[in-house]
């Protein structure tokens, strides 16, 4: 049985819950108002390798790093260590999400092309929606084919805020 460390922190768009392993790798990040969904994802991903949660303030400096991201140090999330379970296809999508530079976006179709599966845009969308490490594995940087801000589990308003924070969308859209 694994022990995961859990912490919470305030952000400009709601409280964030962070879950890390004892080696200092992020296992999950989501908004506390979506914590039930997060726990369901964790239980799905780790059902064969059970886990317990233990509260710990700022595990391996990850909470501080997220606070620095929200304070404007955007590139800090690029260096944070992550570890995910999931299928091979999901992990491939999540790895490619981390390669989308801050301030840029892709459509689901473009991401499907990048992973070598040009007809799998719906499957990419499903993998995107199953991403347990939002923000750091930047699923918010993927949009619909017509430019719509769709498909963010934390809510479209948060997706819009994150894209504005990262310099993609003009501030006057809020």
N, C-alpha and C positions, 0 to 999 in steps of 0.2 A: 504494500500500500504506500502510495506517495503522499507526502505532505505538501500542500500548496499554501502559500502565504497570501493573505488578503488585506488590502488597505483601501481606503476611500479618500478622495480629495475633491475639494470644490473647484469648479471651473467656471468660466463666464457663461456657459450654456448648460449647467447642471452638474450634479455630483457624479463623479466617475469612480467606478470600482475597478481595482487592479488586482490581478492574481498572478503570482510568480511562483516558480519552483524554488527549491532550496539552493539551486545552483545560480540563481539570479537571472533566470530567463523568464520573460513574460509568457504566460500561458493564456491569459485572457484580459481584455479590457472592454468595458461597456459602461453604459449609463445606469445609475442605480434604479431609475424608473423602468429599466428593462432587465433587471437582475434575474427575474424568473427565467427569461429567455436565455440569459447567459448560463445559468445553472443547468438548464436543459441541454445546451450545447456541450458543456463540460461533461455532463453525464453521458451524453451520446458518444463523445470522443474518447472518454476514458472508462467506459463501462467494463472493459476487460481488465483494466489496470486501475482499480479503485483508488480514491483519493480522500483525504480529509483536508479541511480548511482550518488554518490557524491565523488569527489576527496578528499582524506585525506592522508596525509603523515604518514606512518608507523602505520596503524590502529591496536590498541591493541598490538603493538610490533611485529606484524606478519611479516612485511617486514624485520625487524632486525633479527628475527629468521631465515628467509630464507637466509639472507646474512651469518649468522653464519653457517648454513648447508653447503653452498657453500664454506665457509672458512675451513671446515673440522670437524665441530661439528655435526656429522651425526645424533646422537641420538636425537637432538633437535626436529626433526619433529615428533617423537613418542609422544610427549607431547602436540602438538598443537591441540586445539579444532576445530572440524569440524562439519558442519551441511550440510546435503545433502537432496535434494528432491529425485525424481526418484521412480521407482517401488520398491516393497518389495524385489523382486529378485535382482535388481541392488544394493540396499542398503546392502543386505546380502553379495553379492560379494565384495562390497567396504569395508565392515567391515572385511572380511577375508583378503583382500589385506593388511590392516594395521597390520595384524598378521604375515606377512612374514618378518622375521628379516633382518635388513640391512646386505648386503653382501651375501644374499641367494636368490635363485630363485625358482620358481615353473613353471610347464607347465600349460597350460589351462586345460588339463585333470586332473592333480593333484589338481588344485584349485576346479574343479567341484566335485571331490571326497570329498574334505574337506567340501564342503557345503552340502554334502549328495545328490548330483545330478550327479552321475558318468557318465551319458550319455549326459550331458549338456555342453560339452566343447565349442561348438560353441556359445551357449547362454552366457556362461561365457566370451567368447571373445567379444561378442557384449556389454555386461555390462561393461567390462574392457574399451572398446573404448568409452563408454559414461560417463566415470568417469570425473566429472568436477574439481576434486582437484588433479591434477597430482602432482607427487613427494611426497606429504604428504600422500596421499592415493596411495601407490607406485605401480601403474600399470606397471611401467617399470621393475618390478621384475618378470613379467610373460613372458615366452618365448614359442615358438612353440615346438611341441613334439620331433622334431629332433634337438633341441638346437638352432634354428634360432631366431635371434633377430627381431621378426616380431611384427606388430601391435601396434606401439607406435605413437600416433597422433602427437607428437612433432617431429617425424622423427627418423629414426633408428640411425643416428649419435648421437643424444642427448641421446637416450636410452643406447647406448654403452658407452657414456661419463659418464652417471649417474651410470651405473653398475661398471665402472672402479673407479669412485670417491668413491663408497661405498665398494670397495675392492673385488668385485666378479670377474671381468675380469682383466687379466694382462694389465699393462699400455702400453706394446709394441704393442697392437692391434690398437692403434689410428693411 
